[in-house]
Amino acid sequence: MPGPGSVRVGRWVGRLGVVSLPAVEVALSLDGRVVRRHAARLEAAGWLGRAAGIWREGSVVWLTERGLVAVGLGGLQPVRASPAPSPTLTAHGVQVAWSAARAERRGRDWSSGRELVSERERWEIRVRDERGQRRGLLPDLAVWRRADAAPVAMM
């Protein structure tokens, strides 16, 4: 079974969806070998999926449904990956993960769009589409620059 360090890595990955291993290194201030070792443990337990990276980002990873439950994120939807997430989802996930990694590294609180879904009415941004119809969008990331200030929505 994966230990507490692997669960910490898995929890960070699970909050975001699809992430690159280098972003995990930066966010959690871990050496690349350590992150790859944790990812291997999570993958061996069936908690994590892995695919080749993009843009020389190393592997991209995501938690399986079993992994989400195991790290305490059972309320989040698993990433649809058969056998790997789509290139568009992967590219988007990698970019959002880097933004979250920078926020984490600076000690700022953040929530991913996957987490904001549970409070859709609070976070939804109403916009008009190209046909003039109103629809709600959720930010990819909400980052608190200060504890006493409103969060910044990143899309």
N, C-alpha and C positions, 0 to 999 in steps of 0.2 A: 504493500500500500504506500502511496506517496506520503511523504512527511510534511511537516508544517511549512517548510520552504517551498515545496512544490505546490502546496495548496495556495500559498500566497501568490505565486506566479499564475496559477490557474484562475484565481479569483480576479486578478487584474485583467487577464485575457478575457474571461467570461463577461466582465462588465462591458467590454467594448465590442466583442464579436470576433471579427477577423483582424489579427494584428501581425506585425512582423516581429521576429525575435529581437532584432536590434532595438526596436522601440521599447521592448520589455527591459532590456539591459539598461537603457537610459532611465526609464521611469523608476525602476526599483534599485538603481545603483548597484547592479550585479555584473560580474564578469561574464563574457559571452559563453565560456565553457560551462559555467554554473547554470546559466539559463538553458543551454542546450541539454544539460543533464536533467534538469527539472522537467523540461518538455518531454524528454525520452521516458521518464518515469510516468508522467501523466498519460502519454500515448500508450505505454505498455499496460496501464490499468484500464484502457478503453475510455479515458476521460477526455482525450484531446485528439483532434484531427490535424494533419499537417500536409502541406503541399509546397512545391517549389515556389520561391519568391519571385517578385518582380523588381525591376530597376536595381538589381544587385542588393536587394534587401535581405537576403538570407531566406530561410523558410518563413512561410506564413502559417499561423496556427489559429485554431478556434476550439472551443469546448463542445463536446458532444452533449446530448441531453443528460446522459449519465453523469458527465463531468460537472455540468451546471448544478445538479442536485448535490453531488458530493462536496462541492466547495461552498454550498449554502446559497446558491443563486437560482434555485429551482423555479422561481417566479418568472425568470426571463425566458424568452423564446430561443430555442437552439438555432444556430445558423443552418440554413439549407445548403447542404454540401453533398453532392453525389457525383463523383467521388471528391470533388473540390468545389469551393464557392466559385461563382462566375467571375471572370476577369474584372468586370465593372465593380462588383461588390468587394472584391479583393483590393483593387486600387483605392476605392473610397475608404475602406476600412483601415488601410495602411496610413492614409493621410490623417484620418481622425485619430488614430492611435498615436501618431507623432505629436499631434496637438495635446492630447491627454498626457503624454509622457513629459512634455515641457511643463505643463501645469503641475503635474505630480512632482517633478524635480524642483520646482519653485515653491513647493509646500502649499499649493493652492488646492482647495476642495474643488471637485468637479463631478459631474454626473453625465453619463452617456445618454444618447437618444434612446437606447434600449431600456435604460432605467427610467427615463422620463415618461415612457408610455404609461406607466402605472398611475401617473398624475396628469393625464392628457389635458384635462380642462384647465389646469394651471399653466402648462407650458406651451400649449398649442398657439401657433402664430397664424392668424387668418390672412390669406392672400387671395388675390384674383388671378386666375389662370388666363391663358391666351384667349379663351372664349368668354371671359368676363365672369365666370362662375367662381364663387368663393369656396375655398377649401382650406383645411387646416394642415399645417406642417409643423413638425417637431424639429427643434435644433438637433444637430449631430452631437453637440457637446454644450453643456452649461458650465461655465467656470466662474468661481467667485474670486475676484481679485483681492477683496478684503472681506473679513467675516461680517462686518457691519454694512456692506454695500450689496446692491442687487447684482445678480450674476450677469455675465456677458454670454449671450447666445452665439454659438458658432455654427454656421451652416455650410 
